[in-house]
Amino acid sequence: MSAVIHNKTERDPRVEAAISHWAPRFVANGVPLADFQEVTASVSRWEDWCAAWSARAAVHEEMGNKALAGGYNTSAAAHFTRAAVCYHFGKFLFVNDMAQMKEAHRRAVECRNKALPHLDPPGERVAIPYEGRQLYGNLRKPTAQPAKQSNGGAVKPPPVVVMCMGLDSAKEEMDDYESRFLARGVATLAFDGPGQGEAEYDFSICPEYEKPVAAVFDFLATRSDIDNARAGIWGVSLGGYYAPRAAAFERRIRACVALSGPFQRSADFTGRPQMNVEAFRVRSKSANLEEAGKVAVRFSLAECAKNISCPIYIVAGTKDRLTPHAEGEKLAASVSGPCVLSVIEGGNHVVNNLWYRYRDQTADWMAAQLGAPKR
Protein backbone atom coordinates (compact mmCIF):
# COMPACT_ATOMS: atom_id res chain seq x y z
CA MET A 1 0.00 0.00 0.00
CA SER A 2 1.50 3.28 -1.06
CA ALA A 3 1.63 6.19 1.34
CA VAL A 4 -0.63 9.15 0.66
CA ILE A 5 0.90 12.55 1.32
CA HIS A 6 -1.49 15.40 2.00
CA ASN A 7 -0.09 18.81 1.12
CA LYS A 8 -1.64 21.61 3.08
CA THR A 9 -2.10 24.79 1.16
CA GLU A 10 -0.37 27.54 3.05
CA ARG A 11 -2.27 30.78 3.25
CA ASP A 12 -0.84 33.73 1.33
CA PRO A 13 0.93 36.06 3.78
CA ARG A 14 -0.99 38.95 2.22
CA VAL A 15 -4.23 37.28 3.25
CA GLU A 16 -2.85 36.65 6.72
CA ALA A 17 -1.80 40.28 6.97
CA ALA A 18 -5.22 41.52 5.88
CA ILE A 19 -6.94 39.35 8.47
CA SER A 20 -4.58 40.15 11.34
CA HIS A 21 -4.45 43.89 10.65
CA TRP A 22 -8.05 44.55 9.69
CA ALA A 23 -10.40 42.07 11.38
CA PRO A 24 -11.71 44.56 14.01
CA ARG A 25 -12.09 47.25 11.37
CA PHE A 26 -14.22 45.08 9.10
CA VAL A 27 -16.64 44.17 11.86
CA ALA A 28 -16.74 47.61 13.53
CA ASN A 29 -17.51 49.22 10.17
CA GLY A 30 -20.41 46.99 9.20
CA VAL A 31 -19.28 43.56 8.02
CA PRO A 32 -21.27 40.87 9.88
CA LEU A 33 -18.94 38.73 12.00
CA ALA A 34 -20.18 35.51 10.35
CA ASP A 35 -19.40 36.96 6.93
CA PHE A 36 -15.91 37.88 8.02
CA GLN A 37 -15.24 34.43 9.44
CA GLU A 38 -16.70 32.52 6.49
CA VAL A 39 -15.16 34.60 3.71
CA THR A 40 -11.68 34.77 5.19
CA ALA A 41 -11.74 31.03 5.97
CA SER A 42 -12.45 30.35 2.31
CA VAL A 43 -9.54 32.40 0.95
CA SER A 44 -5.96 31.17 0.89
CA ARG A 45 -4.64 33.20 -2.07
CA TRP A 46 -4.70 36.98 -2.21
CA GLU A 47 -5.70 36.71 -5.88
CA ASP A 48 -9.06 35.25 -4.72
CA TRP A 49 -9.75 37.91 -2.09
CA CYS A 50 -11.76 40.40 -4.15
CA ALA A 51 -13.91 37.72 -5.83
CA ALA A 52 -14.75 36.10 -2.49
CA TRP A 53 -15.84 39.35 -0.90
CA SER A 54 -17.73 40.40 -4.02
CA ALA A 55 -19.67 37.14 -3.96
CA ARG A 56 -20.69 37.74 -0.36
CA ALA A 57 -21.55 41.37 -1.12
CA ALA A 58 -23.82 40.20 -3.93
CA VAL A 59 -25.86 38.23 -1.39
CA HIS A 60 -26.57 41.43 0.56
CA GLU A 61 -27.17 43.36 -2.66
CA GLU A 62 -29.81 40.86 -3.79
CA MET A 63 -31.58 41.10 -0.43
CA GLY A 64 -31.54 44.87 -0.85
CA ASN A 65 -33.11 44.63 -4.30
CA LYS A 66 -35.85 42.32 -3.01
CA ALA A 67 -36.60 44.57 -0.04
CA LEU A 68 -36.73 47.64 -2.28
CA ALA A 69 -39.05 45.92 -4.73
CA GLY A 70 -41.33 45.03 -1.82
CA GLY A 71 -41.39 48.58 -0.54
CA TYR A 72 -39.33 47.81 2.56
CA ASN A 73 -37.06 50.82 2.17
CA THR A 74 -35.51 50.74 5.64
CA SER A 75 -34.43 47.13 5.19
CA ALA A 76 -33.20 47.86 1.68
CA ALA A 77 -30.96 50.67 2.95
CA ALA A 78 -29.41 48.35 5.53
CA HIS A 79 -28.83 45.55 3.00
CA PHE A 80 -27.32 47.90 0.42
CA THR A 81 -25.06 49.48 3.04
CA ARG A 82 -23.75 46.05 4.07
CA ALA A 83 -23.29 45.13 0.41
CA ALA A 84 -21.35 48.34 -0.19
CA VAL A 85 -18.95 47.75 2.68
CA CYS A 86 -18.35 44.13 1.62
CA TYR A 87 -17.61 45.21 -1.96
CA HIS A 88 -15.37 47.93 -0.54
CA PHE A 89 -13.34 45.49 1.53
CA GLY A 90 -12.98 43.30 -1.53
CA LYS A 91 -11.27 46.11 -3.44
CA PHE A 92 -9.71 48.19 -0.66
CA LEU A 93 -6.09 47.13 -1.28
CA PHE A 94 -6.60 44.92 -4.34
CA VAL A 95 -4.41 46.86 -6.75
CA ASN A 96 -2.90 43.74 -8.34
CA ASP A 97 -5.95 43.30 -10.63
CA MET A 98 -7.28 46.71 -11.55
CA ALA A 99 -10.17 45.51 -13.69
CA GLN A 100 -11.49 43.32 -10.89
CA MET A 101 -10.90 46.07 -8.34
CA LYS A 102 -12.73 48.68 -10.42
CA GLU A 103 -15.76 46.44 -10.84
CA ALA A 104 -16.01 45.77 -7.09
CA HIS A 105 -15.54 49.49 -6.47
CA ARG A 106 -18.26 50.39 -8.98
CA ARG A 107 -20.68 48.09 -7.21
CA ALA A 108 -19.72 49.42 -3.77
CA VAL A 109 -20.53 52.96 -4.89
CA GLU A 110 -23.72 51.83 -6.63
CA CYS A 111 -24.99 50.02 -3.53
CA ARG A 112 -24.29 52.90 -1.18
CA ASN A 113 -25.96 55.29 -3.63
CA LYS A 114 -29.05 53.04 -3.67
CA ALA A 115 -29.07 53.14 0.14
CA LEU A 116 -28.66 56.91 0.51
CA PRO A 117 -32.26 58.10 -0.04
CA HIS A 118 -33.63 55.43 2.31
CA LEU A 119 -31.25 55.97 5.23
CA ASP A 120 -32.43 57.62 8.44
CA PRO A 121 -31.53 60.41 8.01
CA PRO A 122 -31.17 60.19 4.23
CA GLY A 123 -28.07 61.06 2.27
CA GLU A 124 -27.32 62.97 -0.90
CA ARG A 125 -24.57 62.25 -3.41
CA VAL A 126 -22.73 65.48 -4.19
CA ALA A 127 -20.12 66.49 -6.77
CA ILE A 128 -17.44 68.96 -5.71
CA PRO A 129 -15.56 70.87 -8.43
CA TYR A 130 -11.80 70.29 -8.18
CA GLU A 131 -9.03 71.03 -10.68
CA GLY A 132 -11.31 70.81 -13.69
CA ARG A 133 -12.93 67.57 -12.57
CA GLN A 134 -14.99 66.46 -9.59
CA LEU A 135 -14.64 64.89 -6.18
CA TYR A 136 -17.64 62.92 -4.96
CA GLY A 137 -19.08 62.85 -1.48
CA ASN A 138 -22.09 61.77 0.55
CA LEU A 139 -23.81 64.58 2.45
CA ARG A 140 -26.19 63.70 5.27
CA LYS A 141 -28.06 66.10 7.53
CA PRO A 142 -29.38 65.28 11.00
CA THR A 143 -33.07 65.09 11.75
CA ALA A 144 -34.16 68.55 12.88
CA GLN A 145 -35.01 69.07 16.52
CA PRO A 146 -38.68 69.92 17.15
CA ALA A 147 -37.81 73.07 19.09
CA LYS A 148 -37.80 76.16 16.89
CA GLN A 149 -35.21 78.89 16.98
CA SER A 150 -36.02 82.49 17.78
CA ASN A 151 -35.22 83.77 14.29
CA GLY A 152 -38.76 83.86 12.94
CA GLY A 153 -39.46 80.27 13.91
CA ALA A 154 -36.97 78.83 11.40
CA VAL A 155 -34.89 75.79 12.28
CA LYS A 156 -31.22 76.70 12.42
CA PRO A 157 -29.06 74.83 9.88
CA PRO A 158 -26.83 72.20 11.48
CA PRO A 159 -23.06 72.34 11.80
CA VAL A 160 -21.11 69.97 9.59
CA VAL A 161 -18.06 67.73 9.85
CA VAL A 162 -16.01 67.03 6.73
CA MET A 163 -14.75 63.44 6.77
CA CYS A 164 -11.34 62.63 5.23
CA MET A 165 -10.54 59.10 4.09
CA GLY A 166 -7.25 57.21 4.45
CA LEU A 167 -5.07 55.25 2.02
CA ASP A 168 -7.55 52.40 1.62
CA SER A 169 -10.80 53.73 3.09
CA ALA A 170 -13.59 55.35 1.10
CA LYS A 171 -16.86 57.13 1.79
CA GLU A 172 -18.79 53.86 1.41
CA GLU A 173 -17.17 52.63 4.66
CA MET A 174 -18.30 55.56 6.79
CA ASP A 175 -21.85 54.64 7.86
CA ASP A 176 -21.04 53.93 11.52
CA TYR A 177 -19.00 57.09 11.96
CA GLU A 178 -21.60 59.19 10.14
CA SER A 179 -24.40 57.85 12.33
CA ARG A 180 -22.64 58.95 15.52
CA PHE A 181 -22.28 62.54 14.35
CA LEU A 182 -25.81 62.66 12.92
CA ALA A 183 -27.31 61.41 16.18
CA ARG A 184 -25.69 64.43 17.87
CA GLY A 185 -27.08 66.97 15.45
CA VAL A 186 -24.02 67.32 13.20
CA ALA A 187 -24.24 66.93 9.42
CA THR A 188 -21.59 64.82 7.69
CA LEU A 189 -19.83 65.15 4.36
CA ALA A 190 -17.70 62.06 3.71
CA PHE A 191 -15.75 62.60 0.49
CA ASP A 192 -13.17 60.82 -1.62
CA GLY A 193 -10.14 63.06 -2.07
CA PRO A 194 -7.24 62.73 -4.52
CA GLY A 195 -5.97 59.16 -4.67
CA GLN A 196 -8.96 57.92 -2.65
CA GLY A 197 -12.12 56.05 -3.61
CA GLU A 198 -13.74 57.44 -6.73
CA ALA A 199 -10.94 60.00 -7.09
CA GLU A 200 -8.13 57.45 -7.14
CA TYR A 201 -8.40 57.10 -10.93
CA ASP A 202 -8.29 60.79 -11.87
CA PHE A 203 -5.94 62.10 -9.19
CA SER A 204 -2.84 60.90 -7.39
CA ILE A 205 -2.41 61.02 -3.62
CA CYS A 206 -2.04 64.63 -2.45
CA PRO A 207 0.05 65.18 0.71
CA GLU A 208 -0.88 68.89 0.52
CA TYR A 209 -4.44 68.02 1.45
CA GLU A 210 -5.41 71.59 2.23
CA LYS A 211 -5.99 71.93 -1.54
CA PRO A 212 -8.93 69.50 -1.87
CA VAL A 213 -10.28 70.53 1.54
CA ALA A 214 -10.43 74.15 0.36
CA ALA A 215 -12.53 72.96 -2.59
CA VAL A 216 -14.84 71.07 -0.21
CA PHE A 217 -15.30 74.15 1.97
CA ASP A 218 -15.95 76.28 -1.10
CA PHE A 219 -18.67 73.80 -2.03
CA LEU A 220 -20.18 73.92 1.45
CA ALA A 221 -20.33 77.70 1.19
CA THR A 222 -22.88 77.26 -1.60
CA ARG A 223 -25.25 75.33 0.67
CA SER A 224 -27.84 77.25 2.67
CA ASP A 225 -28.94 74.09 4.52
CA ILE A 226 -25.59 73.82 6.37
CA ASP A 227 -24.12 76.24 8.90
CA ASN A 228 -20.76 76.81 7.27
CA ALA A 229 -19.59 78.95 10.18
CA ARG A 230 -19.64 75.80 12.31
CA ALA A 231 -17.61 73.32 10.30
CA GLY A 232 -15.15 70.74 11.59
CA ILE A 233 -12.90 68.17 9.99
CA TRP A 234 -12.27 64.51 10.84
CA GLY A 235 -9.78 62.05 9.41
CA VAL A 236 -9.07 58.33 9.76
CA SER A 237 -5.70 56.57 9.34
CA LEU A 238 -3.85 58.51 6.61
CA GLY A 239 -6.84 60.84 6.89
CA GLY A 240 -5.57 61.36 10.44
CA TYR A 241 -2.74 63.23 8.72
CA TYR A 242 -4.91 64.85 6.07
CA ALA A 243 -7.35 66.43 8.54
CA PRO A 244 -4.75 68.21 10.73
CA ARG A 245 -2.76 69.11 7.62
CA ALA A 246 -5.83 70.91 6.30
CA ALA A 247 -6.51 72.49 9.69
CA ALA A 248 -3.04 74.05 9.61
CA PHE A 249 -4.01 76.07 6.52
CA GLU A 250 -7.81 76.26 6.25
CA ARG A 251 -9.14 78.91 8.65
CA ARG A 252 -12.76 77.88 8.09
CA ILE A 253 -12.13 74.72 10.14
CA ARG A 254 -13.41 75.15 13.70
CA ALA A 255 -12.34 71.78 15.18
CA CYS A 256 -10.36 68.71 14.11
CA VAL A 257 -10.37 64.99 14.97
CA ALA A 258 -7.30 62.95 13.93
CA LEU A 259 -7.42 59.15 14.22
CA SER A 260 -4.10 57.27 14.03
CA GLY A 261 -2.51 59.57 11.48
CA PRO A 262 1.24 59.87 10.83
CA PHE A 263 3.11 63.01 11.85
CA GLN A 264 5.82 62.53 9.27
CA ARG A 265 6.53 59.83 6.70
CA SER A 266 9.88 58.75 5.29
CA ALA A 267 10.88 57.34 1.91
CA ASP A 268 11.66 54.00 3.57
CA PHE A 269 8.84 51.45 3.31
CA THR A 270 10.71 48.76 5.24
CA GLY A 271 8.49 46.87 7.64
CA ARG A 272 5.22 48.11 6.22
CA PRO A 273 2.70 45.55 4.89
CA GLN A 274 3.32 44.70 1.25
CA MET A 275 -0.29 45.42 0.27
CA ASN A 276 -0.21 48.89 1.81
CA VAL A 277 3.07 49.74 0.12
CA GLU A 278 1.81 48.63 -3.28
CA ALA A 279 -1.46 50.50 -2.81
CA PHE A 280 0.49 53.65 -1.93
CA ARG A 281 2.66 53.24 -5.04
CA VAL A 282 -0.36 52.75 -7.31
CA ARG A 283 -2.45 55.54 -5.79
CA SER A 284 0.45 57.97 -5.84
CA LYS A 285 0.80 57.02 -9.54
CA SER A 286 4.45 56.15 -8.99
CA ALA A 287 6.30 53.84 -11.36
CA ASN A 288 8.41 52.35 -8.58
CA LEU A 289 9.13 52.60 -4.86
CA GLU A 290 11.79 55.26 -5.40
CA GLU A 291 9.17 57.55 -6.92
CA ALA A 292 6.68 56.59 -4.22
CA GLY A 293 9.25 57.49 -1.58
CA LYS A 294 9.49 61.01 -2.99
CA VAL A 295 5.74 61.36 -2.49
CA ALA A 296 5.89 59.84 0.99
CA VAL A 297 8.41 62.39 2.31
CA ARG A 298 5.97 65.17 1.41
CA PHE A 299 3.73 63.85 4.18
CA SER A 300 4.88 66.02 7.05
CA LEU A 301 3.29 68.11 9.78
CA ALA A 302 6.66 69.11 11.21
CA GLU A 303 6.64 72.62 9.77
CA CYS A 304 2.92 73.38 9.79
CA ALA A 305 1.46 71.74 12.93
CA LYS A 306 2.24 74.89 14.92
CA ASN A 307 -0.36 76.65 12.78
CA ILE A 308 -3.16 74.39 14.02
CA SER A 309 -4.94 76.77 16.36
CA CYS A 310 -8.43 75.24 16.32
CA PRO A 311 -9.24 72.63 19.00
CA ILE A 312 -7.97 69.17 18.05
CA TYR A 313 -8.72 65.68 19.41
CA ILE A 314 -6.02 63.10 18.63
CA VAL A 315 -6.51 59.33 19.02
CA ALA A 316 -3.71 56.76 18.95
CA GLY A 317 -3.29 53.13 20.03
CA THR A 318 -0.31 51.62 21.82
CA LYS A 319 -0.53 48.43 19.71
CA ASP A 320 -0.77 50.20 16.36
CA ARG A 321 1.56 48.42 13.95
CA LEU A 322 1.11 50.93 11.14
CA THR A 323 1.29 54.29 12.92
CA PRO A 324 3.11 54.23 16.28
CA HIS A 325 1.31 56.19 18.98
CA ALA A 326 4.40 58.40 19.26
CA GLU A 327 3.24 60.03 16.01
CA GLY A 328 0.10 61.28 17.73
CA GLU A 329 2.14 62.49 20.66
CA LYS A 330 4.36 64.51 18.30
CA LEU A 331 1.32 66.16 16.79
CA ALA A 332 -0.14 66.97 20.20
CA ALA A 333 3.16 68.55 21.27
CA SER A 334 3.30 70.70 18.14
CA VAL A 335 -0.14 72.30 17.85
CA SER A 336 -0.78 75.80 19.19
CA GLY A 337 -4.46 75.42 20.04
CA PRO A 338 -6.40 73.38 22.63
CA CYS A 339 -5.63 69.67 22.36
CA VAL A 340 -7.06 66.41 23.66
CA LEU A 341 -4.67 63.47 23.27
CA SER A 342 -6.15 60.01 23.82
CA VAL A 343 -3.53 57.26 23.71
CA ILE A 344 -5.50 54.07 24.21
CA GLU A 345 -3.69 51.15 25.81
CA GLY A 346 -3.96 48.04 23.66
CA GLY A 347 -5.51 49.89 20.73
CA ASN A 348 -4.61 48.71 17.24
CA HIS A 349 -4.59 50.88 14.13
CA VAL A 350 -7.46 53.38 14.46
CA VAL A 351 -8.26 51.52 17.70
CA ASN A 352 -10.96 49.57 15.91
CA ASN A 353 -10.51 46.73 18.39
CA LEU A 354 -11.58 49.12 21.16
CA TRP A 355 -13.83 51.39 19.16
CA TYR A 356 -16.02 52.15 22.17
CA ARG A 357 -13.11 54.04 23.70
CA TYR A 358 -13.22 56.86 21.13
CA ARG A 359 -16.07 56.82 18.57
CA ASP A 360 -18.78 58.22 20.83
CA GLN A 361 -16.29 60.37 22.72
CA THR A 362 -14.95 62.10 19.61
CA ALA A 363 -18.49 62.60 18.30
CA ASP A 364 -19.53 64.18 21.62
CA TRP A 365 -16.46 66.40 21.56
CA MET A 366 -16.97 67.52 17.95
CA ALA A 367 -20.66 68.27 18.55
CA ALA A 368 -19.72 70.40 21.56
CA GLN A 369 -17.00 72.27 19.65
CA LEU A 370 -19.45 73.08 16.85
CA GLY A 371 -22.22 74.17 19.19
CA ALA A 372 -24.69 71.39 18.47
CA PRO A 373 -27.34 71.09 21.24
CA LYS A 374 -26.86 68.02 23.43
CA ARG A 375 -29.07 65.10 22.47
C-alpha positions as CSV (number, residue, x, y, z in Angstrom):
1,M,0.0,0.0,0.0
2,S,1.5,3.3,-1.1
3,A,1.6,6.2,1.3
4,V,-0.6,9.1,0.7
5,I,0.9,12.5,1.3
6,H,-1.5,15.4,2.0
7,N,-0.1,18.8,1.1
8,K,-1.6,21.6,3.1
9,T,-2.1,24.8,1.2
10,E,-0.4,27.5,3.0
11,R,-2.3,30.8,3.2
12,D,-0.8,33.7,1.3
13,P,0.9,36.1,3.8
14,R,-1.0,38.9,2.2
15,V,-4.2,37.3,3.2
16,E,-2.8,36.7,6.7
17,A,-1.8,40.3,7.0
18,A,-5.2,41.5,5.9
19,I,-6.9,39.3,8.5
20,S,-4.6,40.1,11.3
21,H,-4.5,43.9,10.6
22,W,-8.0,44.5,9.7
23,A,-10.4,42.1,11.4
24,P,-11.7,44.6,14.0
25,R,-12.1,47.3,11.4
26,F,-14.2,45.1,9.1
27,V,-16.6,44.2,11.9
28,A,-16.7,47.6,13.5
29,N,-17.5,49.2,10.2
30,G,-20.4,47.0,9.2
31,V,-19.3,43.6,8.0
32,P,-21.3,40.9,9.9
33,L,-18.9,38.7,12.0
34,A,-20.2,35.5,10.4
35,D,-19.4,37.0,6.9
36,F,-15.9,37.9,8.0
37,Q,-15.2,34.4,9.4
38,E,-16.7,32.5,6.5
39,V,-15.2,34.6,3.7
40,T,-11.7,34.8,5.2
41,A,-11.7,31.0,6.0
42,S,-12.4,30.4,2.3
43,V,-9.5,32.4,0.9
44,S,-6.0,31.2,0.9
45,R,-4.6,33.2,-2.1
46,W,-4.7,37.0,-2.2
47,E,-5.7,36.7,-5.9
48,D,-9.1,35.3,-4.7
49,W,-9.8,37.9,-2.1
50,C,-11.8,40.4,-4.2
51,A,-13.9,37.7,-5.8
52,A,-14.8,36.1,-2.5
53,W,-15.8,39.4,-0.9
54,S,-17.7,40.4,-4.0
55,A,-19.7,37.1,-4.0
56,R,-20.7,37.7,-0.4
57,A,-21.5,41.4,-1.1
58,A,-23.8,40.2,-3.9
59,V,-25.9,38.2,-1.4
60,H,-26.6,41.4,0.6
61,E,-27.2,43.4,-2.7
62,E,-29.8,40.9,-3.8
63,M,-31.6,41.1,-0.4
64,G,-31.5,44.9,-0.9
65,N,-33.1,44.6,-4.3
66,K,-35.8,42.3,-3.0
67,A,-36.6,44.6,0.0
68,L,-36.7,47.6,-2.3
69,A,-39.0,45.9,-4.7
70,G,-41.3,45.0,-1.8
71,G,-41.4,48.6,-0.5
72,Y,-39.3,47.8,2.6
73,N,-37.1,50.8,2.2
74,T,-35.5,50.7,5.6
75,S,-34.4,47.1,5.2
76,A,-33.2,47.9,1.7
77,A,-31.0,50.7,2.9
78,A,-29.4,48.4,5.5
79,H,-28.8,45.5,3.0
80,F,-27.3,47.9,0.4
81,T,-25.1,49.5,3.0
82,R,-23.7,46.1,4.1
83,A,-23.3,45.1,0.4
84,A,-21.3,48.3,-0.2
85,V,-18.9,47.8,2.7
86,C,-18.4,44.1,1.6
87,Y,-17.6,45.2,-2.0
88,H,-15.4,47.9,-0.5
89,F,-13.3,45.5,1.5
90,G,-13.0,43.3,-1.5
91,K,-11.3,46.1,-3.4
92,F,-9.7,48.2,-0.7
93,L,-6.1,47.1,-1.3
94,F,-6.6,44.9,-4.3
95,V,-4.4,46.9,-6.8
96,N,-2.9,43.7,-8.3
97,D,-6.0,43.3,-10.6
98,M,-7.3,46.7,-11.5
99,A,-10.2,45.5,-13.7
100,Q,-11.5,43.3,-10.9
101,M,-10.9,46.1,-8.3
102,K,-12.7,48.7,-10.4
103,E,-15.8,46.4,-10.8
104,A,-16.0,45.8,-7.1
105,H,-15.5,49.5,-6.5
106,R,-18.3,50.4,-9.0
107,R,-20.7,48.1,-7.2
108,A,-19.7,49.4,-3.8
109,V,-20.5,53.0,-4.9
110,E,-23.7,51.8,-6.6
111,C,-25.0,50.0,-3.5
112,R,-24.3,52.9,-1.2
113,N,-26.0,55.3,-3.6
114,K,-29.0,53.0,-3.7
115,A,-29.1,53.1,0.1
116,L,-28.7,56.9,0.5
117,P,-32.3,58.1,0.0
118,H,-33.6,55.4,2.3
119,L,-31.2,56.0,5.2
120,D,-32.4,57.6,8.4
121,P,-31.5,60.4,8.0
122,P,-31.2,60.2,4.2
123,G,-28.1,61.1,2.3
124,E,-27.3,63.0,-0.9
125,R,-24.6,62.2,-3.4
126,V,-22.7,65.5,-4.2
127,A,-20.1,66.5,-6.8
128,I,-17.4,69.0,-5.7
129,P,-15.6,70.9,-8.4
130,Y,-11.8,70.3,-8.2
131,E,-9.0,71.0,-10.7
132,G,-11.3,70.8,-13.7
133,R,-12.9,67.6,-12.6
134,Q,-15.0,66.5,-9.6
135,L,-14.6,64.9,-6.2
136,Y,-17.6,62.9,-5.0
137,G,-19.1,62.9,-1.5
138,N,-22.1,61.8,0.5
139,L,-23.8,64.6,2.4
140,R,-26.2,63.7,5.3
141,K,-28.1,66.1,7.5
142,P,-29.4,65.3,11.0
143,T,-33.1,65.1,11.8
144,A,-34.2,68.6,12.9
145,Q,-35.0,69.1,16.5
146,P,-38.7,69.9,17.2
147,A,-37.8,73.1,19.1
148,K,-37.8,76.2,16.9
149,Q,-35.2,78.9,17.0
150,S,-36.0,82.5,17.8
151,N,-35.2,83.8,14.3
152,G,-38.8,83.9,12.9
153,G,-39.5,80.3,13.9
154,A,-37.0,78.8,11.4
155,V,-34.9,75.8,12.3
156,K,-31.2,76.7,12.4
157,P,-29.1,74.8,9.9
158,P,-26.8,72.2,11.5
159,P,-23.1,72.3,11.8
160,V,-21.1,70.0,9.6
161,V,-18.1,67.7,9.9
162,V,-16.0,67.0,6.7
163,M,-14.8,63.4,6.8
164,C,-11.3,62.6,5.2
165,M,-10.5,59.1,4.1
166,G,-7.2,57.2,4.4
167,L,-5.1,55.3,2.0
168,D,-7.5,52.4,1.6
169,S,-10.8,53.7,3.1
170,A,-13.6,55.3,1.1
171,K,-16.9,57.1,1.8
172,E,-18.8,53.9,1.4
173,E,-17.2,52.6,4.7
174,M,-18.3,55.6,6.8
175,D,-21.8,54.6,7.9
176,D,-21.0,53.9,11.5
177,Y,-19.0,57.1,12.0
178,E,-21.6,59.2,10.1
179,S,-24.4,57.9,12.3
180,R,-22.6,58.9,15.5
181,F,-22.3,62.5,14.3
182,L,-25.8,62.7,12.9
183,A,-27.3,61.4,16.2
184,R,-25.7,64.4,17.9
185,G,-27.1,67.0,15.4
186,V,-24.0,67.3,13.2
187,A,-24.2,66.9,9.4
188,T,-21.6,64.8,7.7
189,L,-19.8,65.1,4.4
190,A,-17.7,62.1,3.7
191,F,-15.8,62.6,0.5
192,D,-13.2,60.8,-1.6
193,G,-10.1,63.1,-2.1
194,P,-7.2,62.7,-4.5
195,G,-6.0,59.2,-4.7
196,Q,-9.0,57.9,-2.7
197,G,-12.1,56.0,-3.6
198,E,-13.7,57.4,-6.7
199,A,-10.9,60.0,-7.1
200,E,-8.1,57.5,-7.1
201,Y,-8.4,57.1,-10.9
202,D,-8.3,60.8,-11.9
203,F,-5.9,62.1,-9.2
204,S,-2.8,60.9,-7.4
205,I,-2.4,61.0,-3.6
206,C,-2.0,64.6,-2.4
207,P,0.0,65.2,0.7
208,E,-0.9,68.9,0.5
209,Y,-4.4,68.0,1.5
210,E,-5.4,71.6,2.2
211,K,-6.0,71.9,-1.5
212,P,-8.9,69.5,-1.9
213,V,-10.3,70.5,1.5
214,A,-10.4,74.1,0.4
215,A,-12.5,73.0,-2.6
216,V,-14.8,71.1,-0.2
217,F,-15.3,74.2,2.0
218,D,-16.0,76.3,-1.1
219,F,-18.7,73.8,-2.0
220,L,-20.2,73.9,1.5
221,A,-20.3,77.7,1.2
222,T,-22.9,77.3,-1.6
223,R,-25.3,75.3,0.7
224,S,-27.8,77.3,2.7
225,D,-28.9,74.1,4.5
226,I,-25.6,73.8,6.4
227,D,-24.1,76.2,8.9
228,N,-20.8,76.8,7.3
229,A,-19.6,79.0,10.2
230,R,-19.6,75.8,12.3
231,A,-17.6,73.3,10.3
232,G,-15.2,70.7,11.6
233,I,-12.9,68.2,10.0
234,W,-12.3,64.5,10.8
235,G,-9.8,62.0,9.4
236,V,-9.1,58.3,9.8
237,S,-5.7,56.6,9.3
238,L,-3.9,58.5,6.6
239,G,-6.8,60.8,6.9
240,G,-5.6,61.4,10.4
241,Y,-2.7,63.2,8.7
242,Y,-4.9,64.9,6.1
243,A,-7.3,66.4,8.5
244,P,-4.8,68.2,10.7
245,R,-2.8,69.1,7.6
246,A,-5.8,70.9,6.3
247,A,-6.5,72.5,9.7
248,A,-3.0,74.1,9.6
249,F,-4.0,76.1,6.5
250,E,-7.8,76.3,6.2
251,R,-9.1,78.9,8.6
252,R,-12.8,77.9,8.1
253,I,-12.1,74.7,10.1
254,R,-13.4,75.2,13.7
255,A,-12.3,71.8,15.2
256,C,-10.4,68.7,14.1
257,V,-10.4,65.0,15.0
258,A,-7.3,63.0,13.9
259,L,-7.4,59.2,14.2
260,S,-4.1,57.3,14.0
261,G,-2.5,59.6,11.5
262,P,1.2,59.9,10.8
263,F,3.1,63.0,11.9
264,Q,5.8,62.5,9.3
265,R,6.5,59.8,6.7
266,S,9.9,58.7,5.3
267,A,10.9,57.3,1.9
268,D,11.7,54.0,3.6
269,F,8.8,51.5,3.3
270,T,10.7,48.8,5.2
271,G,8.5,46.9,7.6
272,R,5.2,48.1,6.2
273,P,2.7,45.6,4.9
274,Q,3.3,44.7,1.2
275,M,-0.3,45.4,0.3
276,N,-0.2,48.9,1.8
277,V,3.1,49.7,0.1
278,E,1.8,48.6,-3.3
279,A,-1.5,50.5,-2.8
280,F,0.5,53.6,-1.9
281,R,2.7,53.2,-5.0
282,V,-0.4,52.8,-7.3
283,R,-2.4,55.5,-5.8
284,S,0.5,58.0,-5.8
285,K,0.8,57.0,-9.5
286,S,4.4,56.1,-9.0
287,A,6.3,53.8,-11.4
288,N,8.4,52.4,-8.6
289,L,9.1,52.6,-4.9
290,E,11.8,55.3,-5.4
291,E,9.2,57.6,-6.9
292,A,6.7,56.6,-4.2
293,G,9.2,57.5,-1.6
294,K,9.5,61.0,-3.0
295,V,5.7,61.4,-2.5
296,A,5.9,59.8,1.0
297,V,8.4,62.4,2.3
298,R,6.0,65.2,1.4
299,F,3.7,63.8,4.2
300,S,4.9,66.0,7.1
301,L,3.3,68.1,9.8
302,A,6.7,69.1,11.2
303,E,6.6,72.6,9.8
304,C,2.9,73.4,9.8
305,A,1.5,71.7,12.9
306,K,2.2,74.9,14.9
307,N,-0.4,76.6,12.8
308,I,-3.2,74.4,14.0
309,S,-4.9,76.8,16.4
310,C,-8.4,75.2,16.3
311,P,-9.2,72.6,19.0
312,I,-8.0,69.2,18.0
313,Y,-8.7,65.7,19.4
314,I,-6.0,63.1,18.6
315,V,-6.5,59.3,19.0
316,A,-3.7,56.8,19.0
317,G,-3.3,53.1,20.0
318,T,-0.3,51.6,21.8
319,K,-0.5,48.4,19.7
320,D,-0.8,50.2,16.4
321,R,1.6,48.4,13.9
322,L,1.1,50.9,11.1
323,T,1.3,54.3,12.9
324,P,3.1,54.2,16.3
325,H,1.3,56.2,19.0
326,A,4.4,58.4,19.3
327,E,3.2,60.0,16.0
328,G,0.1,61.3,17.7
329,E,2.1,62.5,20.7
330,K,4.4,64.5,18.3
331,L,1.3,66.2,16.8
332,A,-0.1,67.0,20.2
333,A,3.2,68.5,21.3
334,S,3.3,70.7,18.1
335,V,-0.1,72.3,17.9
336,S,-0.8,75.8,19.2
337,G,-4.5,75.4,20.0
338,P,-6.4,73.4,22.6
339,C,-5.6,69.7,22.4
340,V,-7.1,66.4,23.7
341,L,-4.7,63.5,23.3
342,S,-6.1,60.0,23.8
343,V,-3.5,57.3,23.7
344,I,-5.5,54.1,24.2
345,E,-3.7,51.2,25.8
346,G,-4.0,48.0,23.7
347,G,-5.5,49.9,20.7
348,N,-4.6,48.7,17.2
349,H,-4.6,50.9,14.1
350,V,-7.5,53.4,14.5
351,V,-8.3,51.5,17.7
352,N,-11.0,49.6,15.9
353,N,-10.5,46.7,18.4
354,L,-11.6,49.1,21.2
355,W,-13.8,51.4,19.2
356,Y,-16.0,52.1,22.2
357,R,-13.1,54.0,23.7
358,Y,-13.2,56.9,21.1
359,R,-16.1,56.8,18.6
360,D,-18.8,58.2,20.8
361,Q,-16.3,60.4,22.7
362,T,-14.9,62.1,19.6
363,A,-18.5,62.6,18.3
364,D,-19.5,64.2,21.6
365,W,-16.5,66.4,21.6
366,M,-17.0,67.5,17.9
367,A,-20.7,68.3,18.6
368,A,-19.7,70.4,21.6
369,Q,-17.0,72.3,19.6
370,L,-19.4,73.1,16.8
371,G,-22.2,74.2,19.2
372,A,-24.7,71.4,18.5
373,P,-27.3,71.1,21.2
374,K,-26.9,68.0,23.4
375,R,-29.1,65.1,22.5
